[in-house]
Amino acid sequence: MASVPSLAATVHQHLADALASAVPSASGADPLLRRSDRADFQANGLLALAKRLKGNPRELAAQVVERLPADDGVLASVEVSGPGFLNITVTDRALLDTLAARAADDRLGVPYAPDPGTTVIDYSQPNVAKEMHVGHLRSTVIGDAIVRLLEYRGETVVRRHHIGDWGTQFGMLIQYLIEHPHELDHESDSAGTGAAAGAGAVGGEEGEAAMARLNRLYRASRALFDSDEEFKARARDRVVDLQAGDERTLALWHKIVDESKIYFQAVYELLDVEVRDEDVVGESAYNDDLMRVVKDLEESGVAVRSEGALCVFFDDVKGPDGKPTPLIVQKSNGGFGYAATDLAAIRDRVGRLGADTLLYVVDARQALHFRMVFETARRAGWLPQDTARQLAFGTVLGKDGKPFKTREGESVRLVDLLGSAVERAAAVVREKAGKTGELTEEEIERRAAEVGIGAVKYADLSTSLTRDYVFDLDRMVSLNGDTSVYLQYAHARIRSILRKAEGTAGPVPHPELALAPAERALGLHLDEFAETLASVAETYEPHRLAAYLYQLASLYTAFYDQCPVLKAEGGPAMVENRLFLCDLTARTLRQGMTLLGIRTPERL
Ligand code: ARG
């Protein structure tokens, strides 16, 4: 269906037209329309414009008002106030008509992006044979939300999980496997499936068992590598075999990667995030391109040999000693690192996949790496200006304000963290459900997962990307305040009202009715949904959507307190009209939460 213009857009157009007719030379000037407490909207743009034209702002404002359409049914009143603001109120009828048009559309009147392109987004990139930790949480949750948002807007999105599946440590792991062929066998699990006990209950037993085997392999081979010089030498040779594509070596490498993928999938399932196998394109996928990257960079002079290594230098990147810090594309021993792979990936994404935009959802601590990689790719002519962007995110902190670590000083396992969130959510859901008696024990458990995982995702997504935040479960599952649980309860409460009304009354708009202030405030906010999504997609800032939804739930709470729905004082038409506002609120909440990757259960 066609998109529904918001009232803000309609009013804006009226003002722009009136302005252009009052002062033809000012056509194209922005009247700067904003939502306002004093009226529905306020336009502040005439002040600066009048100053520029050396005129009187109040006079200019009056001229604009004169030229506004007298009775288009939208404008209820327009007043000049203060030094030359316009206070604008729209009619209840226009508001309800617009909301009715949104409600009649599956997409709630949200338009597709005007000129969608192709975005390649690099997110959720854990490392093979290693645990997923709290840093991978942010990359996964933020990336997933941005994928959902862009796709909803009609963008072609190519997902890339650039997993760490290559590097010298694989020589060590594979060599150990060759010398201890049963190390990854499932039968060798000392405690059988019992190895998955405890956290296994949440991580998926199979996944936990896979990770337990990999951990054991990693520790054992590391110990040997550090203590046995001869093993170390054999491990180094094994890297060469791996890079040369030796069949047996590759087969074992595959075995390790596959084992890790089992684990990753178990974590993704728990996190309620879809990661498709074809989108997992790790560092190893670019092996065959690395020589060409080196050759082209060297021939074009973008990179130069320095002490045997192939380096790219930057005027503004210097180490603490004042000497330039280069991006190393190839090490002096001929090996490739992280930078070479990222350069090859850029070529693939722009050249072969046809990306108009490249996004990298990666920790802010890698900002310098990406700055140098992007600049190198630009110099080489592989990356058009302003095409690539790192969506750098801040660090998750413990309650002590330091990067979140276990008591032993290790980074916190993602599964442990999610497990405790679900556990805490179960307590909250059970306590609430005990009061109403509406949920069975089985439902409580299902809801606990939706509430707990939602809480973790929301706490992350409601914080602006670059900020660090404290991982505080008490706050995350609180029923009051800016939390997903609060939003989920608002949604469930509305659904329960709608169920109760079934058979007697349904959601039907009645544009002839006069609206109470709380109804107008709710309605005007509902009308801003499409614009909010557009701004989130343009800025890649999911926290704006979270803030929008939180305000929506708050406005709904105020409406619910002030305007009885099923017992509305104005008779059946008012009941239907309020049910209509309830229904549109629930649908908007649900759609918004879905775009954040958070479930909205029917009952809580
Ligand atoms: N695997 C890396 C890590 O865990 C993140 C990879 C980021 N993506 C990239 N294209 N470099 O830190």
Boltz pocket constraint, residues with backbone or C-beta under 6 A from the ligand:
constraints:
  - pocket:
      binder: B
      contacts: [[A, 122], [A, 125], [A, 126], [A, 127], [A, 162], [A, 163], [A, 164], [A, 338], [A, 342], [A, 360], [A, 361], [A, 362]]
      max_distance: 6.0
